[in-house]
Amino acid sequence: MNNPLFEKYNTAPFSQIENKHFLPAISTLITITKTEIDKITSNSEAPTFKNTIEALENTGEKLARATSIFFNLNSAETNDEIQAIAQEVSPLLTEFSNDMLLNEALFERIKTVYTQKDELDLSEEQHMLLDKKYKSFSRNGANLSEEKKTELRKIDTELSKLSLKFGENVLAETNKYELYITDLEDLSGLPEGVIEAAEQTAKEHGREEGWVFTLDHPSYVPFLTYADNRELRRKLAIAFGAKGFHNDKLDNQKNVLQIANLRHKRAVLLGYKSHAHFVLEERMAETPEKVKSFLNELLEKAKPAAQKEFEELTAFAKELDGIDHLEKWDGAYYSEKLKQKRFNLDDEKLKPYFELKNVIQGVFTVAERLYGLHFEEVQNIDKYHKDVKTYEVKDNDGELVAIFYGDFHPRAGKRNGAWMTVYKPQQIKEGKNDRPHISIVCNFTKPTASKPSLLTFNEVTTLFHEFGHALHGMLANTHYPSLSGTSVYWDFVELPSQILENWCYEKESLELFAKHYKTGEVIPMEYIEKIKESATFHEGMATLRQLSFGLLDMAWHGQDPSGITDVKAFEVAAFDDTQLYPDVKWNCMSTSFSHIFQGGYSAGYYSYKWAEVLDADAFAYFQEEGIFNKTVADKFKKFVLSQGGTQEPMELYTQFRGQEPDPEALLKRAGLVPPTT
């Protein structure tokens, strides 16, 4: 069988790949990579950095590319067949990873080089590579007895299957639910564009008439924000919060308990007190104690503001509609109404100025002004779906910097949310700088018969956020792929993404792309002022919400979970200090908390807030010198965006900023402490 994944290719050959190609390709490429590793271990020469560390870094290139294509499709364009293949592929890859990490002969060679590291003439990047290679083995069982290695293999295989199953259940729950409306009165309060999109969704769901709302964010969020029908808001909100919590075949409670327990068991096996202790050893935060202290310090500052905002919102809802007790399905609705009253500004006023194609061009222009990047849409790059857009990214000299894929709209085979991913990492090999292939995947409102895709302001910041990650990948300039781009400490990776969101609030930036989709009129100055004014609206409640997620994550992973039998009861206790709204007994967040039970954020959700401290402090530097100041942008590019994981994050940050970050910058920006005059 001809298999395109065996061939030499530059961009991913999506149109040539069939599902049947994946399993044989990955199986064979695992075997080929094992042979490459055997060549290293059987080398009769004494271990050196070149014949052991660099040689290991250069193994498995085709395998890495094939698996990145497969797992990216499993997130962005999946189906039953791909999900079934994933259940076979994941254990194979876990077994291979363990075969490598528990390979005694290979570890002995690495250890030999590592013990000589102070005598070797290595660059800073080479030192970092050596350190990371050694730790990847020592932290993952290389020093265990044979009996414990066997136990570790078993745990890892089970975890890979459980994580996949968790994600499949969440996607299935999202896809199977629909709120079908036939009475026009039930659409009261909803903007015209939202109604039109729901009519289109109904047709896609096989309904000849009526309107369908789903649990996809572009459908769910507007309904909760604008629908006057409180009972229908309640119905949709409960469905959203009950994903994986129905005691049926898609229930995730057992998966959550098993994942948490296996992670803890694995950490203890490796000599750590908990999964969080294991994870945080390789993070800027270092320990669970430091994370909890960080979260609780922010909680102390944010909680009084959040409670005050909640009381104000409760009084407003009572005054407006006679509601005595605010429920979770009331929050977005009354918050939006209060925001409109206070600032005379709402998303429906703003959306006409944020046509997707203009916002995309806007973020490209910001990247050009800051980093000299030029984006040209091209049609000769293979795609996995017709909606995907492909670009060549070049510098001021016309040299290729990266290939960029943009996938912007929801569909049945795509999981919710937004993310950045890599199809090919950057590396400098044999004197050639091999440039990266980067993708961002989002779920923005689709165009309708009468309107183009118009974004809410929140969606605008989401696009800038993911594009910040993309810049981190595109501007990478390191020798080794495992240190390239976003291959950095998890609590540093959000700095490039979160800092870029700041340009969404600046007049000088907004005027580049915020233009009315019909008239071309630039967004009025009064709207820009209101966007800035409203930036801290209900920031106390928003901060409390983010802190609640971080604290729930640490609750699951910072202790022995073996005594937990009731997922819901445990979650309620973890949320105790951060809850404003009454609990909904039918809902459970943990059963659909994909960030920590499927994605890579276990014991790491705090990093969003951690990185906010960095980004607020870093953007304050831009503001001091000018948001498009070339000197500051060049420093950010040189010390943050291009360096990947070649140095410790705090070293990179202080080289850029000239000092360590000041936490006050975040509190001031959030309006949680008064700015100094």
Beta strands, then each sheet from edge to edge (+ up, - down):
strand 1: 179-181
strand 2: 211-213
strand 3: 374-377
strand 4: 389-394
strand 5: 400-407
strand 6: 419-424
strand 7: 427-429
strand 8: 432-434
strand 9: 437-441
sheet 1: 1+ 2-
sheet 2: 3+ 4- 5+ 9+ 6-
sheet 3: 7+ 8-
end
